[in-house]
Amino acid sequence: MIDTAATGYDAGSIQVLEGLEAVRKRPGMYIADTGSRGLHHLFCEVVDNAVDEAIGGFCTRIEVIVHPDESVSIQDNGRGIPTDPHPYNGRPTCEVVLTVLHAGGKFGGGAYKISGGLHGVGVSVVNALSEWLEVTVARDGVQRSQWFERGIPITDLSDPVPVGWRGTKIHYKPDASVFEEVKHSLDTLKSRLRELAFLNPGLHILIDDQRTNEKKEYRFEGGIRAFVEYLDRGKTSLLPNPVVLSGERDGVVVDVGFQYNDTYLERVFPFANLIHNIEGGTHVSGLRTAMTRAVNEIARSGKILKDRDENLSGDDLKEGLTCVLSVKLAEPQFEGQTKTKLGNSEIKGIVDSFIYEGLLAWFEDNPEAIKPIVEKALKARQAREAAKKARELVRKGAMTGMSLPGKLADCSSRSPGETELYIVEGDSAGGSAKQGRDRSFQAILALRGKILNVEKARLDKMLGNNEIRTIIQALGCGIGNEFDTQKLRYHKIIIMTDADVDGAHISTLLLTFFYRHMQELISNGCLYLAQPPLFRVQKGKQVNYCYTEKELRAHVDGAGDSRVNVQRYKGLGEMNPEQLWETTMDPENRVLKRVHVDDDVLADEYFDILMGDKVEPRRTFITSYAREVKNLDV
């Protein structure tokens, strides 16, 4: 018999986390991570609460301020959080909302028929993960406020003061002891606010970044139509105007807008209760089924598709599609706390029938619109058929693992959870990496030159590119409809390029490929960027490596001696295998940056600007961000 008392496993060893203590102990359970994504998730939770008031028809204006100390305040002109004593514990209701998980007006058809937010835990989680938070509520002609620190009420609700405004203001400062870095990205904040303004026609949203004195206002009366036109700006549209369908079915509000352009990529942005579902869900499944059925039916009745022609598939209709889909429902079921995928099974049929019937009626009123859509789809089908042989070669090698590319120096381990693949530019760097690696778990794939820019290429051309085929074959998980993360041969994929302009370009080309065609690897946290040092600093026999100019200056200034030798690495090939292992490949010492997407709309926009056909948007982007460049190679 085991003496449980002797092992130390008794009632005293069971930890009970009460209230918001659990949030601070395990923040990743509530906001995904404690990096940039989690930091900006706090912002979204507070803003989404304000937008819930707008959805209900009680709020017309939201003001956001990013303060110089990285604190953020969000103020709306809604009804204001109730301040009267709550039956739960007799404390002011606004205090309960901010300190008790699952306390809010989003359950049981209470204050909100439709809402986003983190299942009612959002604003309390923000409070728990903030160094401090102040709530100010204006209701019934008076204003009251309360101060919290790390989720704990420090003051009682203040006495009422007469005021001439109505609403709620949340001012919070994320806790630096929780987050890796407390630095808000203005682009990320603006992108989310712009989305909300598009999805809520007439809602006036203002942001004031007091760190840079930049101000921006958003208000769009055009709604979904304006959103699609914004996403498609700079592209050649195939239809005179976007197709827009809006209505309600079985208690679910459905809004969809789409346009076709002359590019080769599909861009679908689905939302459920204004939350961006980057992994799609049942509403996207309904959209695809409806579009495929409606287009085929109209194309056949109009004799654009002949009797001998096969029906167009969903894949045929993806190329060049830009679509925004928004559904609003009373009881959303999301997969995961951060709502990347909608799971309500009934939504597929509702969206399918609504969009199918709406498209039939729309095409009846706009019969000229079907021809360019079908012609685009037929060209896409031809391209896919032309790529079939290349796809088969890639698929057979990748899926069976029997024919690995000759450029791959594989590792001995066959456990994907333990292995990592370094994608390296050039034979020189590849040679150093192969010699310096730990062969038991590190594989090296050396590429020759720059891979194809997939932003400008159809599938057939992409699969005809040797370097891209080599990458697909080495990873083993396939691509497109055959993509299967279960067959991924390495769970850590590391892009390792030179720290110069060419290296940055190759890295961007690879990121474009992974984002456009293997985005699941990014969302699953499998893709990384290696961070090789820029400088080797030697004083006597002591050697140190510096990764930034700032780090170098601090190191040299601290040496206090002029006899310091500084070597600037222009490429990985300049390092011998031992140096490359020590600085960039040794898990004990290396610096890796995990690639993740905070904002899918913003990421899509950046890839389109940087890697697309249009020169003018790229010139404007470079001019706008020139002062923010960290590593300039001249």
C-alpha positions as CSV (number, residue, x, y, z in Angstrom):
1,M,0.0,0.0,0.0
2,I,1.2,3.5,-0.8
3,D,1.5,5.9,2.1
4,T,-0.2,8.9,0.5
5,A,0.8,11.2,3.4
6,A,4.4,10.3,2.9
7,T,4.2,11.2,-0.8
8,G,2.9,14.7,0.0
9,Y,-0.3,14.1,-2.0
10,D,-3.1,15.1,0.3
11,A,-5.8,17.7,0.6
12,G,-3.2,20.4,1.2
13,S,-1.6,19.7,-2.1
14,I,-4.7,20.5,-4.1
15,Q,-4.6,24.2,-5.1
16,V,-7.9,26.1,-5.4
17,L,-7.7,29.3,-7.4
18,E,-10.6,31.6,-6.6
19,G,-12.0,34.4,-8.6
20,L,-9.5,36.2,-10.9
21,E,-6.5,34.5,-9.3
22,A,-7.0,31.7,-11.8
23,V,-6.7,34.1,-14.7
24,R,-3.4,35.5,-13.5
25,K,-2.1,32.0,-12.8
26,R,-3.1,30.7,-16.3
27,P,-3.6,33.7,-18.6
28,G,-3.0,31.6,-21.7
29,M,-6.3,29.7,-21.0
30,Y,-8.2,33.0,-21.4
31,I,-6.3,35.1,-24.0
32,A,-4.3,32.4,-26.0
33,D,-0.9,33.7,-25.0
34,T,1.0,36.5,-23.2
35,G,2.6,37.9,-26.3
36,S,1.4,40.5,-28.7
37,R,-1.7,38.5,-29.6
38,G,-2.9,38.3,-26.0
39,L,-2.1,41.9,-25.3
40,H,-4.3,43.1,-28.2
41,H,-6.9,40.6,-27.2
42,L,-7.5,42.7,-24.0
43,F,-8.2,45.7,-26.2
44,C,-10.7,43.7,-28.3
45,E,-12.6,42.5,-25.3
46,V,-13.2,46.0,-24.0
47,V,-14.1,47.4,-27.5
48,D,-16.4,44.5,-28.2
49,N,-18.4,45.3,-25.1
50,A,-18.9,48.9,-26.3
51,V,-19.9,47.6,-29.7
52,D,-22.4,45.3,-28.1
53,E,-24.2,48.5,-27.0
54,A,-24.1,49.7,-30.6
55,I,-25.6,46.4,-31.9
56,G,-28.4,46.9,-29.4
57,G,-29.0,50.4,-30.7
58,F,-27.8,52.2,-27.6
59,C,-24.4,53.5,-28.7
60,T,-23.4,55.6,-31.7
61,R,-19.9,56.7,-30.7
62,I,-16.7,55.0,-29.4
63,E,-13.6,56.9,-28.5
64,V,-10.2,55.1,-28.0
65,I,-7.1,56.7,-26.6
66,V,-3.6,55.0,-26.4
67,H,-1.8,56.9,-23.7
68,P,2.0,57.5,-23.6
69,D,2.4,54.9,-20.8
70,E,0.7,52.2,-23.0
71,S,-2.5,52.4,-21.0
72,V,-5.7,52.4,-23.1
73,S,-9.0,54.0,-22.5
74,I,-12.2,53.1,-24.3
75,Q,-15.3,55.3,-23.9
76,D,-18.8,54.7,-25.4
77,N,-22.1,56.6,-25.2
78,G,-24.1,53.6,-24.4
79,R,-26.4,52.9,-21.4
80,G,-23.5,52.6,-18.9
81,I,-22.9,49.5,-16.8
82,P,-25.4,49.3,-14.0
83,T,-24.1,50.5,-10.6
84,D,-26.9,49.5,-8.2
85,P,-26.2,46.6,-5.8
86,H,-26.2,43.2,-7.3
87,P,-28.2,40.3,-5.8
88,Y,-25.1,38.0,-6.1
89,N,-23.2,39.7,-3.3
90,G,-24.7,43.1,-2.7
91,R,-21.8,44.9,-4.3
92,P,-22.2,47.4,-7.1
93,T,-23.0,45.6,-10.4
94,C,-20.1,47.3,-12.3
95,E,-17.7,45.8,-9.6
96,V,-19.3,42.3,-10.0
97,V,-18.9,42.5,-13.8
98,L,-15.2,43.4,-13.4
99,T,-14.3,40.9,-10.7
100,V,-16.5,37.8,-11.2
101,L,-16.0,35.4,-14.2
102,H,-19.1,34.8,-16.3
103,A,-20.8,37.8,-14.9
104,G,-22.4,39.9,-17.6
105,G,-25.5,40.7,-19.6
106,K,-24.8,38.1,-22.3
107,F,-26.5,35.1,-20.7
108,G,-30.1,33.9,-20.8
109,G,-31.3,36.6,-23.2
110,G,-30.6,39.4,-20.6
111,A,-29.2,42.8,-21.6
112,Y,-27.9,41.6,-25.0
113,K,-29.8,39.6,-27.6
114,I,-26.6,39.4,-29.7
115,S,-23.0,39.9,-28.5
116,G,-19.4,38.9,-28.9
117,G,-17.0,38.9,-26.0
118,L,-15.3,36.0,-24.2
119,H,-18.4,34.1,-23.1
120,G,-19.0,36.8,-20.4
121,V,-15.4,36.6,-18.9
122,G,-13.9,39.2,-21.2
123,V,-13.8,42.4,-19.1
124,S,-13.1,40.6,-15.9
125,V,-10.1,39.0,-17.6
126,V,-8.9,42.4,-18.7
127,N,-9.2,43.6,-15.1
128,A,-7.2,40.6,-13.8
129,L,-4.4,41.0,-16.3
130,S,-4.0,44.8,-15.9
131,E,-1.7,46.5,-13.5
132,W,-4.6,48.9,-12.8
133,L,-8.0,49.6,-14.2
134,E,-10.4,52.4,-13.7
135,V,-14.1,52.2,-14.6
136,T,-16.2,55.3,-15.0
137,V,-19.9,55.0,-15.5
138,A,-22.4,57.7,-16.4
139,R,-26.1,56.8,-15.9
140,D,-29.2,58.8,-15.1
141,G,-27.3,62.1,-15.1
142,V,-24.6,61.2,-12.7
143,Q,-21.0,59.8,-12.9
144,R,-19.3,57.2,-10.6
145,S,-15.9,55.6,-10.8
146,Q,-13.9,52.8,-9.2
147,W,-10.2,51.8,-9.2
148,F,-8.8,48.2,-9.4
149,E,-5.3,46.8,-9.2
150,R,-4.6,43.4,-10.8
151,G,-8.3,42.6,-10.5
152,I,-8.7,43.6,-6.9
153,P,-11.0,46.6,-6.0
154,I,-8.8,49.2,-4.3
155,T,-11.6,51.8,-3.8
156,D,-15.3,51.6,-3.4
157,L,-17.6,53.0,-6.1
158,S,-17.3,56.8,-5.8
159,D,-20.2,59.1,-4.8
160,P,-22.3,60.3,-7.7
161,V,-21.3,63.5,-9.5
162,P,-23.7,65.3,-11.9
163,V,-22.5,65.1,-15.6
164,G,-23.9,65.7,-19.0
165,W,-22.8,62.5,-20.8
166,R,-23.9,58.9,-20.7
167,G,-21.9,55.7,-21.1
168,T,-19.0,53.7,-19.9
169,K,-15.2,54.4,-19.9
170,I,-12.7,51.7,-19.2
171,H,-9.1,52.9,-18.7
172,Y,-6.6,50.0,-18.1
173,K,-2.9,49.4,-18.2
174,P,-1.8,45.8,-19.1
175,D,0.4,44.2,-16.5
176,A,4.0,44.1,-17.6
177,S,4.6,41.2,-15.2
178,V,2.2,39.1,-17.3
179,F,2.9,40.2,-20.8
180,E,6.2,39.7,-22.7
181,E,6.1,43.3,-23.9
182,V,3.5,46.0,-23.3
183,K,3.6,47.8,-26.6
184,H,0.4,48.3,-28.6
185,S,0.5,48.1,-32.4
186,L,-1.4,51.1,-33.8
187,D,-1.9,49.2,-37.1
188,T,-3.5,46.3,-35.3
189,L,-5.8,48.5,-33.2
190,K,-6.8,50.6,-36.3
191,S,-7.5,47.5,-38.3
192,R,-9.9,46.1,-35.7
193,L,-11.7,49.4,-35.3
194,R,-12.0,49.8,-39.1
195,E,-13.5,46.3,-39.2
196,L,-16.1,47.2,-36.6
197,A,-17.0,50.4,-38.3
198,F,-17.6,48.6,-41.6
199,L,-19.7,45.9,-39.9
200,N,-21.7,48.5,-38.0
201,P,-22.8,51.1,-40.6
202,G,-23.1,54.6,-39.1
203,L,-21.1,53.8,-35.9
204,H,-18.6,56.6,-35.3
205,I,-15.2,55.3,-33.9
206,L,-12.3,57.5,-33.1
207,I,-8.7,56.6,-32.0
208,D,-6.1,59.0,-30.7
209,D,-2.6,57.6,-30.3
210,Q,-1.0,60.1,-27.8
211,R,2.3,58.3,-28.2
212,T,2.7,59.7,-31.8
213,N,-0.2,62.2,-31.9
214,E,-1.8,60.3,-34.7
215,K,-5.6,60.4,-34.9
216,K,-8.0,58.5,-37.0
217,E,-11.8,58.4,-37.4
218,Y,-13.9,55.6,-38.9
219,R,-17.5,55.8,-40.0
220,F,-18.9,53.9,-43.0
221,E,-22.5,54.1,-44.1
222,G,-21.9,51.5,-46.8
223,G,-21.5,48.6,-44.5
224,I,-20.5,45.2,-46.1
225,R,-20.4,46.8,-49.6
226,A,-17.9,49.4,-48.4
227,F,-15.8,46.7,-46.7
228,V,-15.5,44.6,-49.9
229,E,-14.6,47.7,-51.9
230,Y,-11.9,48.6,-49.4
231,L,-10.4,45.1,-49.5
232,D,-10.5,45.1,-53.3
233,R,-9.0,48.6,-53.8
234,G,-6.2,48.7,-56.3
235,K,-7.4,45.5,-58.0
236,T,-9.2,45.1,-61.3
237,S,-12.8,44.1,-60.5
238,L,-14.8,41.7,-62.8
239,L,-18.2,43.0,-61.6
240,P,-19.4,46.6,-61.8
241,N,-20.3,46.5,-58.1
242,P,-20.0,44.0,-55.3
243,V,-22.8,41.5,-54.8
244,V,-24.5,42.3,-51.4
245,L,-27.2,40.2,-49.7
246,S,-28.6,41.2,-46.2
247,G,-31.5,39.8,-44.2
248,E,-32.6,37.6,-41.4
249,R,-33.6,33.9,-41.3
250,D,-34.7,31.9,-38.3
251,G,-33.5,34.6,-36.0
252,V,-30.0,34.8,-37.6
253,V,-28.9,38.0,-39.3
254,V,-26.9,37.3,-42.4
255,D,-24.8,39.9,-44.3
256,V,-22.6,38.9,-47.2
257,G,-20.8,40.9,-49.9
258,F,-18.4,39.6,-52.5
259,Q,-16.5,40.7,-55.6
260,Y,-14.3,38.9,-58.2
261,N,-11.0,40.4,-59.3
262,D,-8.2,39.5,-61.7
263,T,-5.9,38.0,-59.0
264,Y,-5.4,34.3,-58.3
265,L,-6.1,34.2,-54.6
266,E,-9.2,33.8,-52.5
267,R,-9.8,36.1,-49.6
268,V,-12.8,35.3,-47.4
269,F,-13.3,37.2,-44.1
270,P,-16.0,35.5,-41.9
271,F,-17.4,37.1,-38.8
272,A,-19.8,35.8,-36.2
273,N,-21.2,38.5,-33.8
274,L,-18.5,40.8,-35.2
275,I,-15.7,38.4,-34.0
276,H,-13.4,37.5,-36.9
277,N,-13.3,33.7,-37.3
278,I,-9.9,33.2,-39.0
279,E,-10.5,29.5,-39.2
280,G,-14.0,29.8,-40.7
281,G,-16.7,27.5,-39.5
282,T,-20.2,26.4,-40.3
283,H,-21.2,29.8,-41.8
284,V,-18.3,29.6,-44.3
285,S,-19.4,26.0,-45.2
286,G,-22.9,27.3,-45.9
287,L,-21.5,30.1,-48.1
288,R,-19.4,27.8,-50.2
289,T,-22.3,25.4,-50.8
290,A,-24.7,28.1,-51.7
291,M,-22.4,29.9,-54.1
292,T,-21.5,26.6,-55.9
293,R,-25.2,25.6,-56.3
294,A,-26.4,29.0,-57.4
295,V,-23.6,29.7,-59.9
296,N,-24.0,26.3,-61.6
297,E,-27.7,26.6,-61.7
298,I,-27.6,30.1,-63.3
299,A,-24.8,29.2,-65.6
300,R,-26.7,26.2,-67.0
301,S,-30.0,28.0,-67.4
302,G,-28.1,30.8,-69.2
303,K,-26.3,28.3,-71.5
304,I,-22.9,29.5,-70.3
305,L,-22.2,26.0,-69.1
306,K,-23.0,23.5,-71.9
307,D,-24.7,20.2,-71.2
308,R,-21.4,18.4,-71.8
309,D,-19.5,20.6,-69.3
310,E,-19.0,19.4,-65.8
311,N,-20.4,21.5,-63.0
312,L,-18.1,24.1,-61.5
313,S,-16.6,23.0,-58.1
314,G,-16.2,25.1,-55.0
315,D,-12.4,25.2,-55.8
316,D,-13.1,26.5,-59.2
317,L,-15.0,29.5,-57.7
318,K,-12.3,30.4,-55.2
319,E,-9.8,32.1,-57.5
320,G,-10.1,35.9,-57.4
321,L,-12.9,35.9,-54.8
322,T,-13.0,38.6,-52.1
323,C,-15.8,38.0,-49.7
324,V,-17.0,39.3,-46.3
325,L,-19.5,37.2,-44.5
326,S,-21.1,38.3,-41.2
327,V,-23.7,36.4,-39.1
328,K,-25.3,37.5,-35.9
329,L,-26.9,34.9,-33.7
330,A,-28.1,34.6,-30.1
331,E,-26.1,31.7,-28.9
332,P,-22.8,31.4,-30.7
333,Q,-20.7,28.3,-30.1
334,F,-17.0,28.9,-30.8
335,E,-14.1,26.4,-30.9
336,G,-11.5,27.8,-28.5
337,Q,-11.5,30.8,-26.3
338,T,-10.3,33.1,-29.0
339,K,-13.1,32.3,-31.4
340,T,-11.2,31.3,-34.4
341,K,-14.0,29.0,-35.7
342,L,-17.8,29.0,-35.5
343,G,-19.3,25.7,-34.6
344,N,-23.1,26.0,-34.6
345,S,-24.3,23.2,-36.8
346,E,-27.6,24.8,-37.7
347,I,-25.9,27.9,-39.1
348,K,-24.6,26.0,-42.2
349,G,-28.2,25.3,-43.5
350,I,-29.4,28.8,-42.6
351,V,-26.6,30.5,-44.4
352,D,-26.8,28.1,-47.3
353,S,-30.5,28.6,-48.0
354,F,-30.4,32.4,-47.5
355,I,-27.5,33.0,-49.8
356,Y,-28.6,30.5,-52.4
357,E,-32.0,32.1,-52.7
358,G,-30.6,35.5,-52.6
359,L,-28.1,34.8,-55.4
360,L,-30.7,33.3,-57.7
361,A,-32.7,36.5,-57.3
362,W,-29.7,38.7,-57.7
363,F,-28.5,37.0,-60.9
364,E,-32.0,37.3,-62.3
365,D,-31.8,41.0,-61.9
366,N,-28.1,41.1,-63.1
367,P,-27.8,38.4,-65.8
368,E,-24.7,40.0,-67.3
369,A,-22.7,39.3,-64.0
370,I,-22.7,35.5,-64.3
371,K,-20.5,35.3,-67.4
372,P,-17.2,36.8,-66.0
373,I,-17.6,34.7,-62.9
374,V,-17.9,31.5,-64.9
375,E,-15.1,32.4,-67.3
376,K,-12.8,33.1,-64.3
377,A,-13.8,29.8,-62.7
378,L,-13.2,27.9,-66.0
379,K,-9.7,29.4,-66.3
380,A,-9.0,28.4,-62.7
381,R,-10.1,24.8,-63.5
382,Q,-7.8,24.7,-66.6
383,A,-4.9,25.9,-64.4
384,R,-5.6,23.2,-61.8
385,E,-5.8,20.5,-64.4
386,A,-2.5,21.7,-65.9
387,A,-1.0,21.4,-62.5
388,K,-2.4,18.0,-61.9
389,K,0.8,16.1,-62.9
390,A,3.0,18.3,-60.7
391,R,0.6,18.0,-57.8
392,E,0.6,14.2,-58.2
393,L,4.4,14.1,-58.1
394,V,4.5,16.3,-55.0
395,R,1.7,14.4,-53.3
396,K,3.1,11.0,-53.9
397,G,6.5,12.0,-52.5
398,A,5.1,14.0,-49.7
399,M,2.4,11.7,-48.5
400,T,4.4,8.4,-48.7
401,G,7.7,9.9,-47.4
402,M,9.4,7.4,-49.8
403,S,11.0,10.0,-52.0
404,L,12.5,12.9,-50.1
405,P,14.2,15.6,-52.0
406,G,18.0,15.3,-52.5
407,K,18.5,18.8,-51.1
408,L,17.2,17.7,-47.7
409,A,19.7,16.6,-45.1
410,D,17.2,14.7,-42.8
411,C,17.5,14.0,-39.1
412,S,17.5,10.6,-37.6
413,S,14.4,11.0,-35.4
414,R,11.1,10.1,-36.9
415,S,9.0,11.8,-34.1
416,P,7.5,15.0,-35.6
417,G,7.0,16.5,-32.1
418,E,10.8,16.4,-31.5
419,T,12.1,17.4,-34.9
420,E,12.7,20.7,-36.6
421,L,13.5,21.7,-40.2
422,Y,15.8,24.7,-41.0
423,I,15.0,26.2,-44.4
424,V,18.3,27.9,-45.4
425,E,19.3,30.0,-48.3
426,G,22.3,29.0,-50.4
427,D,24.8,26.2,-50.5
428,S,27.3,28.0,-48.2
429,A,25.0,28.6,-45.4
430,G,23.5,25.1,-46.0
431,G,26.9,23.5,-45.7
432,S,27.6,25.3,-42.3
433,A,24.2,24.4,-41.0
434,K,24.6,20.7,-42.0
435,Q,27.9,20.5,-40.2
436,G,26.9,22.4,-37.2
437,R,23.5,20.9,-36.5
438,D,22.4,18.2,-34.1
439,R,21.7,15.4,-36.6
440,S,19.4,13.6,-34.2
441,F,16.5,16.1,-34.5
442,Q,17.6,18.9,-36.8
443,A,17.0,18.6,-40.6
444,I,18.4,21.1,-43.2
445,L,16.8,22.1,-46.5
446,A,19.1,24.4,-48.5
447,L,17.4,26.5,-51.2
448,R,19.1,28.0,-54.2
449,G,18.2,31.6,-54.7
450,K,14.8,33.2,-54.3
451,I,11.6,31.1,-54.6
452,L,8.7,32.1,-56.7
453,N,6.5,35.0,-55.6
454,V,3.3,33.0,-55.1
455,E,1.2,36.3,-54.7
456,K,1.4,36.7,-58.5
457,A,1.2,33.0,-59.5
458,R,-1.5,30.5,-60.2
459,L,-1.3,27.0,-58.7
460,D,0.0,25.4,-61.8
461,K,3.0,27.8,-62.0
462,M,3.6,27.5,-58.3
463,L,3.7,23.7,-58.4
464,G,6.1,23.9,-61.4
465,N,8.7,25.7,-59.3
466,N,11.4,23.3,-58.1
467,E,12.1,25.1,-54.8
468,I,8.5,25.2,-53.8
469,R,7.9,21.6,-54.7
470,T,11.0,20.7,-52.7
471,I,9.5,22.4,-49.6
472,I,6.2,20.7,-50.0
473,Q,7.8,17.4,-50.4
474,A,10.1,17.8,-47.4
475,L,7.3,18.8,-45.1
476,G,5.2,15.8,-46.1
477,C,1.8,17.4,-45.3
478,G,0.6,18.1,-48.9
479,I,-1.0,21.4,-50.1
480,G,-4.5,22.6,-51.0
481,N,-7.3,20.1,-50.5
482,E,-4.7,17.4,-49.7
483,F,-3.2,19.4,-46.8
484,D,-3.0,17.3,-43.7
485,T,-1.2,18.5,-40.5
486,Q,-1.2,15.0,-39.2
487,K,1.4,14.1,-41.8
488,L,3.7,17.0,-41.1
489,R,7.2,15.6,-40.7
490,Y,8.5,18.4,-38.5
491,H,6.5,20.4,-35.9
492,K,9.0,23.2,-35.9
493,I,9.9,24.9,-39.3
494,I,12.5,27.5,-39.0
495,I,13.3,30.0,-41.8
496,M,17.0,30.9,-41.5
497,T,18.3,33.6,-43.9
498,D,21.1,36.2,-44.1
499,A,20.6,39.4,-42.1
500,D,20.7,41.6,-45.2
501,V,18.3,42.9,-47.9
502,D,18.4,39.7,-50.0
503,G,17.9,37.6,-46.9
504,A,14.9,39.7,-45.9
505,H,13.4,39.3,-49.4
506,I,13.8,35.5,-49.4
507,S,12.3,35.4,-45.9
508,T,9.3,37.5,-47.1
509,L,8.8,35.2,-50.2
510,L,8.8,32.1,-47.9
511,L,6.4,33.8,-45.5
512,T,4.1,34.7,-48.4
513,F,4.1,31.1,-49.5
514,F,3.3,29.7,-46.0
515,Y,0.6,32.4,-45.3
516,R,-1.2,31.9,-48.6
517,H,-0.9,28.1,-48.9
518,M,-0.1,26.6,-45.5
519,Q,-1.7,29.0,-43.1
520,E,-2.5,26.2,-40.7
521,L,1.2,25.8,-39.9
522,I,1.2,29.5,-38.7
523,S,-2.0,29.1,-36.7
524,N,-0.7,25.9,-35.1
525,G,2.5,27.7,-34.0
526,C,4.9,25.6,-36.3
527,L,6.6,28.4,-38.2
528,Y,9.6,30.4,-36.8
529,L,12.2,32.9,-37.9
530,A,15.8,32.3,-36.8
531,Q,17.6,35.3,-35.4
532,P,21.3,35.0,-36.3
533,P,23.7,37.6,-34.7
534,L,24.8,40.7,-36.6
535,F,28.1,41.1,-34.8
536,R,30.9,39.0,-33.2
537,V,32.7,41.0,-30.6
538,Q,36.1,39.8,-29.3
539,K,38.2,41.2,-26.6
540,G,41.2,39.0,-25.9
541,K,39.9,35.4,-25.7
542,Q,36.4,36.5,-24.7
543,V,33.9,36.4,-27.5
544,N,30.3,37.7,-27.4
545,Y,27.6,38.0,-30.0
546,C,25.3,40.9,-30.5
547,Y,21.9,40.8,-32.4
548,T,21.3,44.5,-32.8
549,E,23.2,47.8,-33.2
550,K,21.9,48.9,-29.8
551,E,23.2,45.8,-28.2
552,L,26.6,46.3,-29.9
553,R,27.0,49.9,-28.7
554,A,26.1,48.9,-25.2
555,H,28.6,46.0,-25.3
556,V,31.5,48.0,-26.8
557,D,30.9,51.0,-24.6
558,G,30.9,48.7,-21.5
559,A,34.2,47.2,-22.5
560,G,36.1,50.3,-21.7
561,D,38.9,49.3,-24.0
562,S,39.8,50.2,-27.5
563,R,41.3,46.8,-28.2
564,V,38.0,45.3,-29.2
565,N,37.5,43.4,-32.5
566,V,34.1,43.7,-34.1
567,Q,33.1,41.5,-37.0
568,R,29.9,42.3,-38.9
569,Y,28.2,39.2,-40.3
570,K,26.8,39.8,-43.8
571,G,25.7,36.2,-44.2
572,L,25.3,32.9,-42.5
573,G,28.0,31.5,-44.7
574,E,30.6,33.7,-42.9
575,M,30.1,31.7,-39.7
576,N,31.9,28.4,-39.3
577,P,29.6,25.5,-38.2
578,E,30.5,25.8,-34.5
579,Q,29.6,29.5,-34.5
580,L,26.3,28.9,-36.3
581,W,25.4,26.1,-33.9
582,E,26.3,28.2,-30.8
583,T,24.5,31.4,-31.9
584,T,21.5,30.3,-34.0
585,M,20.8,26.6,-33.8
586,D,21.5,25.5,-30.2
587,P,18.2,25.4,-28.4
588,E,19.9,26.5,-25.2
589,N,21.2,29.7,-26.7
590,R,19.4,30.6,-29.9
591,V,16.7,33.2,-30.4
592,L,13.6,32.2,-32.4
593,K,10.6,34.4,-33.3
594,R,7.4,32.5,-33.7
595,V,5.3,33.7,-36.7
596,H,1.7,34.4,-35.8
597,V,-1.1,36.5,-37.2
598,D,-2.7,39.1,-34.9
599,D,-5.0,40.4,-37.5
600,D,-5.8,38.4,-40.7
601,V,-7.2,41.4,-42.6
602,L,-4.1,43.5,-41.9
603,A,-1.8,40.6,-42.8
604,D,-3.6,40.0,-46.0
605,E,-3.3,43.7,-46.8
606,Y,0.4,43.8,-46.1
607,F,1.2,40.7,-48.3
608,D,-0.9,42.2,-51.1
609,I,0.9,45.6,-50.9
610,L,4.4,44.1,-50.6
611,M,4.2,41.2,-53.0
612,G,1.3,42.1,-55.3
613,D,1.3,43.7,-58.8
614,K,0.6,47.3,-57.9
615,V,3.7,49.5,-57.5
616,E,2.0,52.6,-56.1
617,P,0.7,51.1,-52.9
618,R,4.1,49.5,-52.3
619,R,5.8,52.9,-52.8
620,T,3.4,54.6,-50.4
621,F,3.9,51.8,-47.8
622,I,7.7,52.1,-48.0
623,T,7.6,55.9,-47.7
624,S,5.2,55.7,-44.7
625,Y,7.2,53.2,-42.7
626,A,10.8,54.2,-43.7
627,R,11.5,55.8,-40.3
628,E,10.5,52.6,-38.5
629,V,13.0,50.3,-40.3
630,K,15.2,48.5,-37.7
631,N,17.8,46.9,-39.9
632,L,18.9,48.8,-43.0
633,D,21.6,47.4,-45.2
634,V,23.1,50.1,-47.5
